[in-house]
Amino acid sequence: MSTALITGASSGIGEDIARQLAARGLNLILVARRKELLDKLADELAASHGITATTLACDLSDRQSVGTLFERVDACLAEHNDILTILVNNAGTGFWKPFAEQDLAGLQRDIDLNITALTTLSHAFVQRAHKHGQRSYLMNVASLAGILPTPGYAVYSATKGYVRFFSEILDYELRGSAISVTAACPGVVLTPFLDQAGQNVKKQTGIMTSPEVAKMCVNAMYAGKVVYVPGWLNKIAIYTNLLPRRLRGWLLERSMLVSIEARPDASR
Ligand SMILES: NC(=O)c1ccc[n+]([C@@H]2O[C@H](COP(=O)([O-])OP(=O)(O)OC[C@H]3O[C@@H](n4cnc5c(N)ncnc54)[C@H](OP(=O)(O)O)[C@@H]3O)[C@@H](O)[C@H]2O)c1
């Protein structure tokens, strides 16, 4: 049997990726901080698909917890005599506000989660995948904001740019091996992310749903796509990169404001 590890599986895109992979018969290791939500999902998926689903509570913005996570993963795999063939680095956070007005500690946590944890877990995964030699997939959930420098998201956008570059380079370095790497780059998706980022949805224009994005990203991963942008509107948006920088910034800001507004009471 094969196991897939999904971070940030307690809600949104991670939860829907877990549903997709369970339906394909993968055993699951689900990671996030809210264990009660993970346990509920694990029980449901184990019952409906006859798979093994294990949950590991972990704060991935804490370097020490991330450093020891794979010891727990290895123990769980050994218990089920299983190997890890899929890692989905999906957990991620960001806050939408001009950089100068942001809380620095919050931004540091975003960097630790979106970059440090993702890099550490990718390293552990690739080592193990090289060792067992089975066909393996690494999916890193980046963002359209990792392709388009998005005003209000200076640090978030930059962390997702890291994820995109990292994935692209890693896929190249691993060519000829049994491991492929995909950077999934969704645009705006209707999940609790928007609320934690300090945003209200005004209009659902151009906003995708989590189940559709998860399905498209899992298909892209299995197809070996290196950088994948779900949705035709998001694909078209990439062409704004051809515009002069200030004009691109203005357009991206305006287009976000069509569907999203800042929540006045938002803080962290
Ligand atoms: N929604 C969008 O518009 C959008 C667009 C592009 C890309 N993305 C990316 O998609 C990914 C998933 O986000 P989502 O939209 O599905 O949002 P979400 O529903 O808020 O999911 C975020 C997940 O990350 C987990 N998480 C957050 N902080 C964590 C921490 N310190 N340690 C461990 N787990 C943590 C959360 O679980 P716990 O709170 O239980 O820990 C949750 O399961 C993120 O990387 C996000 O950047 C989202």
The ligand as an SDF file (V2000), in Angstrom:
LIG
                    3D

 48 52  0  0  0  0  0  0  0  0999 V2000
   -8.0640   30.1700   -0.1950 N   0  0  0  0  0  0  0  0  0  0  0  0
   -7.3780   30.8310   -1.0930 C   0  0  0  0  0  0  0  0  0  0  0  0
   -7.8470   31.8320   -1.6600 O   0  0  0  0  0  0  0  0  0  0  0  0
   -6.0140   30.3320   -1.5080 C   0  0  0  0  0  0  0  0  0  0  0  0
   -5.5100   30.7670   -2.7350 C   0  0  0  0  0  0  0  0  0  0  0  0
   -4.2600   30.3330   -3.1370 C   0  0  0  0  0  0  0  0  0  0  0  0
   -3.5270   29.4920   -2.3350 C   0  0  0  0  0  0  0  0  0  0  0  0
   -4.0400   29.0950   -1.1400 N   0  0  0  0  0  0  0  0  0  0  0  0
   -3.2120   28.2210   -0.3090 C   0  0  0  0  0  0  0  0  0  0  0  0
   -3.9020   27.0210   -0.0850 O   0  0  0  0  0  0  0  0  0  0  0  0
   -3.4120   26.4080    1.1000 C   0  0  0  0  0  0  0  0  0  0  0  0
   -4.5730   25.9210    1.9210 C   0  0  0  0  0  0  0  0  0  0  0  0
   -5.3430   27.0200    2.3300 O   0  0  0  0  0  0  0  0  0  0  0  0
   -6.9430   27.0130    2.3820 P   0  0  0  0  0  0  0  0  0  0  0  0
   -7.4180   28.0410    1.4570 O   0  0  0  0  0  0  0  0  0  0  0  0
   -7.4450   25.6580    2.2700 O   0  0  0  0  0  0  0  0  0  0  0  0
   -7.1540   27.6240    3.8390 O   0  0  0  0  0  0  0  0  0  0  0  0
   -7.6650   26.9810    5.2200 P   0  0  0  0  0  0  0  0  0  0  0  0
   -8.9860   26.3460    5.0390 O   0  0  0  0  0  0  0  0  0  0  0  0
   -7.5210   28.0890    6.2070 O   0  0  0  0  0  0  0  0  0  0  0  0
   -6.6150   25.8370    5.4960 O   0  0  0  0  0  0  0  0  0  0  0  0
   -5.3610   26.0650    6.0390 C   0  0  0  0  0  0  0  0  0  0  0  0
   -4.8830   24.7880    6.6660 C   0  0  0  0  0  0  0  0  0  0  0  0
   -3.5600   25.0030    7.1560 O   0  0  0  0  0  0  0  0  0  0  0  0
   -3.5130   24.5650    8.5120 C   0  0  0  0  0  0  0  0  0  0  0  0
   -2.5630   25.3750    9.2680 N   0  0  0  0  0  0  0  0  0  0  0  0
   -2.5470   26.7190    9.4120 C   0  0  0  0  0  0  0  0  0  0  0  0
   -1.5400   27.0750   10.2450 N   0  0  0  0  0  0  0  0  0  0  0  0
   -0.9260   25.9260   10.6250 C   0  0  0  0  0  0  0  0  0  0  0  0
    0.1470   25.6380   11.4880 C   0  0  0  0  0  0  0  0  0  0  0  0
    0.8130   26.6080   12.1320 N   0  0  0  0  0  0  0  0  0  0  0  0
    0.5130   24.3500   11.6430 N   0  0  0  0  0  0  0  0  0  0  0  0
   -0.1540   23.3510   11.0270 C   0  0  0  0  0  0  0  0  0  0  0  0
   -1.1850   23.5680   10.1880 N   0  0  0  0  0  0  0  0  0  0  0  0
   -1.5690   24.8480   10.0010 C   0  0  0  0  0  0  0  0  0  0  0  0
   -4.9340   24.7640    9.0510 C   0  0  0  0  0  0  0  0  0  0  0  0
   -5.1920   23.8420   10.1040 O   0  0  0  0  0  0  0  0  0  0  0  0
   -5.1630   24.1820   11.6760 P   0  0  0  0  0  0  0  0  0  0  0  0
   -5.7110   25.5510   11.8550 O   0  0  0  0  0  0  0  0  0  0  0  0
   -6.0230   23.0940   12.2470 O   0  0  0  0  0  0  0  0  0  0  0  0
   -3.7440   24.0520   12.0990 O   0  0  0  0  0  0  0  0  0  0  0  0
   -5.7520   24.3620    7.8410 C   0  0  0  0  0  0  0  0  0  0  0  0
   -5.9360   22.9730    7.8030 O   0  0  0  0  0  0  0  0  0  0  0  0
   -2.5410   27.4630    1.7900 C   0  0  0  0  0  0  0  0  0  0  0  0
   -1.1790   27.1680    1.5610 O   0  0  0  0  0  0  0  0  0  0  0  0
   -2.9220   28.7570    1.0860 C   0  0  0  0  0  0  0  0  0  0  0  0
   -1.8620   29.6680    1.0800 O   0  0  0  0  0  0  0  0  0  0  0  0
   -5.2780   29.4890   -0.7090 C   0  0  0  0  0  0  0  0  0  0  0  0
  1  2  1  0
  2  3  2  0
  2  4  1  0
  4  5  1  0
  4 48  2  0
  5  6  2  0
  6  7  1  0
  7  8  2  0
  8  9  1  0
  8 48  1  0
  9 10  1  0
  9 46  1  0
 10 11  1  0
 11 12  1  0
 11 44  1  0
 12 13  1  0
 13 14  1  0
 14 15  2  0
 14 16  1  0
 14 17  1  0
 17 18  1  0
 18 19  2  0
 18 20  1  0
 18 21  1  0
 21 22  1  0
 22 23  1  0
 23 24  1  0
 23 42  1  0
 24 25  1  0
 25 26  1  0
 25 36  1  0
 26 27  1  0
 26 35  1  0
 27 28  2  0
 28 29  1  0
 29 30  1  0
 29 35  2  0
 30 31  1  0
 30 32  2  0
 32 33  1  0
 33 34  2  0
 34 35  1  0
 36 37  1  0
 36 42  1  0
 37 38  1  0
 38 39  2  0
 38 40  1  0
 38 41  1  0
 42 43  1  0
 44 45  1  0
 44 46  1  0
 46 47  1  0
M  CHG  2   8   1  16  -1
M  END
$$$$
